[in-house]
Amino acid sequence: MIVRSFKEVEGTDRHVRSHSGTWESKRIVLAQEGVGFSLHETVLYAGTETRMWYANHIEAVVCTEGEAELTDEETGETHLISPGVMYLLDGHERHTLRPTSDFRCLCVFNPPVTGREDHDENGTYPLLTEEA
């Protein structure tokens, strides 16, 4: 059994800040735990825009605080994401998130991330393994 708080992850190598400066993520469950998924608390900052494309992962996101506009870049469709709303990127959709306030969410990735990932020039996380 693992018991871990987001507070104890702060300031460790599990607390990742993006190179773009648009988000930070506390990665509480990672690939090294060997459970088949990773779990993160992520904050995207108000007034920013983050383009993402998880070509190698499936991601589920649940908003816990704040609001953001989510655009499906495949269809042009937009959605308002607010507390209690979930979105699932089950088709590897290219998407853009534009928070109107600091946007806090819980994210689950499959396959799990290692904790070293950041978005590349395409908005993608590389598929890393613990051995990499």
N, C-alpha and C positions, 0 to 999 in steps of 0.2 A: 504494500500500500504506500502511496506517495501522498503526502499532505504538503502543500506549498502555497504561499500567498503571493499575490501580485506585488505586494509591498516588499517582500524579501527578494524579489527579482530585480527591483530598481537598482540601477547602478552596476549591475553585473553584466556579463557577456550575453545574457538572455534579454537585456534591455537594449533594443536595437533602434537607432535613429537613422532615417533614410538619408542617402546622399543628397536627395532633392530638397530636403528640409521641410517636406510637406506632411510627414507623419513620424510617429514613433510607436514601437510595439514591444510589449512585455510578453515574452514567449514562455509560457508556464509549462507546457508539455511539448517536447521535441522528439525527433526521430530516435534519439538515444534512449528514450524510455521504452521503445520497442512495442508500442501499443497500436500502431497502424494509422495514427493521425497526429496532428499537432494542434494545440490550442493557444490562442493569443488574445490579449487585450490590446487593441490598437486605437490610437487617437490620431485622426486626421485634422489638421488645423483649419480654422475658419478662414475663408477667403482664398484658399488654395485650390489647385486642380491637380488630380493625380490620375494619369492614364495607365490602365493596367490590362494585362492579357496573360492569364494563367494558362499557358499552352501545355504545361506539364502537370498541373494540379487541378483538383476540384476544390472550390472554396464555398463554405456556407458562412454567412455574416448575419449577426443579430445586433441591431442598434440598441444601445442601452442609455445613450444620452446624446442630445444635439440633433441636428437635422442636416441632410445633404441631398443634393440632386444626383441621382444615378442615371447615366445615359448608357444605353446599350448601343455601342458603336456599330454593331452589325445591322440593327434595325432603325436606329435613330429614336427609339422609344425612350421616354424619360419617366422616372418614378421619384416621388418624394419619399425618402427613407427617414423615419423618425423612431423614437423609442418603442420597442415591441415589434418592429417590422423586421422581417428576415428576407434576405435574398440569397439565392443559390446559383452559382455559376457552374451549372452541370454540363454546359455545352462549350466550355472554354471561351466564353464570349469576351471580346474586347469591350472594355467599359471604362467610363470616366466618372470619378466621384468629385463633386464640388460642394464641400461643406459650407453652409451658411452660418454655422456656429461650430465650435469645437465638437467633433463627431467621435464619440466613443463607441466601440463595438467589440463584440467577441467574435473571433474568427476560428473556424476549424478547417484544416487543410488535409487533403489526402492526395497523394502520399504525403507523409509528414515532412515538414521542413527541418533542417538541421540547426537553424538559428543564425546561419551566416548569410542568408539570402537577402538581396536587395534587388529592386527592379532594374533591369538592364534598359538599353535604349529603346526596346520594343514594349516595355512595361511588364516584362516576363521575369519570373523567378527561374533561375537555372535549376535543373534537376540534380541536386547534390545528394550524396549519401554520406553516412558517417565515416566511411573509409576515405572519402575524397579529401 
